[in-house]
């Protein structure tokens, strides 16, 4: 079974629309067996959470009835709308920051670390302490050799 068929069978067409086809093309160019990676991909967690931080791809929005329904456009995978303050720091990506630097939104208590590595701008990581406070933001400019054509 191809990865494309897997996502279509599970009703997650958002993945194909949002660079999924390009991912499939990259697997093909590298002669990687998609079937070999499917079980690993399916085993990955949808989010990571502690008492003080919630880390996901796109964050918990106001609009999502069930933010963990993977195929829904407002889920923690696909949301691009306003984020909900969930009482702890949310760390997200998915929507590149226009500034090219990590951006904190105090209303939703969210740190967006998508700094457009593919544009190419930079890759960003964040270190937080046990209380969910930001200790360090690390920004590394994209190298031209890391940008696929």
C-alpha distance (Angstrom), angle and dihedral (degrees) to the residues before:
residue distance angle dihedral
X1 . . .
X2 3.79 . .
X3 3.78 122.8 .
X4 3.80 88.1 -118.5
X5 3.80 91.4 57.2
X6 3.78 91.2 45.5
X7 3.81 92.4 56.6
X8 3.79 93.4 43.2
X9 3.81 91.9 49.9
X10 3.79 90.6 51.4
X11 3.81 91.5 49.3
X12 3.80 96.2 -115.7
X13 3.79 100.0 136.0
X14 3.82 90.6 151.3
X15 3.79 88.4 76.2
X16 3.80 92.6 59.0
X17 3.81 91.9 46.4
X18 3.80 93.5 50.3
X19 3.80 102.0 58.2
X20 3.80 95.4 -62.8
X21 3.78 91.4 124.7
X22 3.81 89.7 52.4
X23 3.81 89.3 51.4
X24 3.81 89.3 52.8
X25 3.80 89.7 49.8
X26 3.81 90.5 51.5
X27 3.82 91.2 52.1
X28 3.79 89.0 51.1
X29 3.83 93.9 47.7
X30 3.82 89.9 52.1
X31 3.85 91.7 45.1
X32 3.81 90.5 -124.0
X33 3.80 119.1 161.5
X34 3.81 107.1 -119.6
X35 3.79 93.4 -160.9
X36 3.79 89.7 59.5
X37 3.84 90.8 60.5
X38 3.82 100.9 40.4
X39 3.81 98.2 86.4
X40 3.80 90.8 45.7
X41 3.82 92.0 49.9
X42 3.80 91.4 48.3
X43 3.81 90.8 50.5
X44 3.80 94.2 58.3
X45 3.83 116.5 106.5
X46 3.79 119.1 -108.4
X47 3.81 91.6 -138.4
X48 3.81 142.6 -6.4
X49 3.79 121.5 -130.4
X50 3.79 138.7 -176.9
X51 3.80 130.5 173.9
X52 3.82 88.8 -87.1
X53 3.82 107.6 27.0
X54 3.79 139.9 45.8
X55 3.80 116.8 -163.2
X56 3.79 122.0 -168.7
X57 3.75 140.4 140.7
X58 3.81 99.2 -101.8
X59 3.81 107.7 2.5
X60 3.79 136.5 -124.1
X61 3.77 111.7 -60.9
X62 3.79 132.5 -159.9
X63 3.78 91.2 -119.9
X64 3.80 100.3 54.3
X65 3.80 114.0 99.4
X66 3.80 88.6 -170.8
X67 3.82 109.7 16.6
X68 3.82 90.3 -171.9
X69 3.81 96.2 60.4
X70 3.80 95.0 109.6
X71 3.80 98.4 -154.9
X72 3.82 95.5 50.1
X73 3.84 113.3 104.0
X74 3.82 90.8 -131.8
X75 3.80 96.5 49.3
X76 3.79 126.0 116.2
X77 3.82 86.6 -90.6
X78 3.80 101.8 51.0
X79 3.81 110.4 18.8
X80 3.79 117.9 130.4
X81 3.81 96.7 165.2
X82 3.78 133.5 95.2
X83 3.78 113.4 -52.7
X84 3.77 125.5 -127.2
X85 3.81 121.6 -123.4
X86 3.79 101.3 -120.4
X87 3.81 96.1 -178.0
X88 3.78 94.8 -99.3
X89 3.78 137.1 64.9
X90 3.80 113.7 -75.6
X91 3.80 115.9 -155.4
X92 3.78 113.4 -163.4
X93 3.77 145.4 158.2
X94 3.82 129.5 -178.7
X95 3.81 96.8 103.0
X96 3.81 112.3 66.6
X97 3.80 114.7 -126.8
X98 3.80 109.9 -116.6
X99 3.79 90.3 -139.6
X100 3.81 93.2 58.3
X101 3.82 88.0 -125.7
X102 3.81 131.7 90.9
X103 3.81 111.5 -82.5
X104 3.81 128.1 -151.0
X105 3.81 121.3 -152.8
X106 3.81 110.1 -160.5
X107 3.83 94.3 -167.0
X108 3.80 93.5 61.7
X109 3.84 94.7 24.4
X110 3.81 89.0 -126.1
X111 3.78 132.2 147.7
X112 3.80 113.4 -158.3
X113 3.81 109.3 -158.1
X114 3.82 97.6 177.8
X115 3.78 100.1 119.4
X116 3.79 96.8 167.1
X117 3.78 103.5 -99.3
X118 3.83 88.6 172.6
X119 3.82 95.3 51.6
X120 3.13 80.0 56.6
X121 3.80 106.1 -106.5
X122 3.81 116.3 111.1
X123 3.79 147.1 -46.0
X124 3.79 114.6 -123.0
X125 3.79 133.4 -162.0
X126 3.77 131.1 178.4
X127 3.79 132.9 -148.8
X128 3.79 115.9 -150.8
X129 3.78 129.3 -175.7
X130 3.81 128.1 -126.9
X131 3.82 90.4 -86.1
X132 3.82 93.2 55.6
X133 3.81 94.0 -106.3
X134 3.79 119.1 141.5
X135 3.82 111.2 -108.2
X136 3.79 99.2 172.9
X137 3.79 141.8 -4.1
X138 3.80 113.9 -151.1
X139 3.80 118.6 -159.5
X140 3.81 120.6 -173.7
X141 3.83 118.6 -176.8
X142 3.79 115.5 -123.0
X143 3.79 114.2 -101.5
X144 3.80 115.3 -133.9
X145 3.84 90.3 -127.7
X146 3.81 88.7 61.6
X147 3.81 95.3 57.1
X148 3.80 113.6 93.1
X149 3.77 119.1 -143.5
